[in-house]
Amino acid sequence: MTTCCRAYHATCAAAAGVLVETGEDEQGAVSSYQCRYHRPRRPKVSELEDDVPTMEFAGNVKVGETVQGRFGASNENDTPFVGTVVENCESEQMFVIELATGYV
């Protein structure tokens, strides 16, 4: 098995698109870190409304939580960003976020 050796400052990882998943097993907390090149593939944008896990996740996002996203709709322009949720407009299926750069 090959291990990715990309390194990030802790504060830069989320903005760089690093996927951080945490959970618990019988020994305690477990974390997984995957760079934007090795993280699982996302559903196509046209399929997101039909993706049950994505819709459940989005409906449970709370104001003040940190989220990752991307500007491009295709893999050619897959620029990641990170921000804080200002409003979860669940009925409109959208978030209002404040980017880490200060823009809303």
DALIN-V143598 format. One record per run of one state. SS is the DSSP state (A for helix, B for strand, O for the rest). FROM is the first residue (numbers start at 1). LEN is the number of residues. Records with the same first field share a line. If there is no record, write none. Layout:
SS->FROM-LEN / FROM-LEN
This chain:
O->1-9 / 14-5 / 26-2 / 35-10 / 51-1 / 61-5 / 71-4 / 78-2 / 93-1 / 100-5
A->10-4 / 45-6 / 52-9 / 75-3 / 90-3
B->19-7 / 28-7 / 66-5 / 80-10 / 94-6
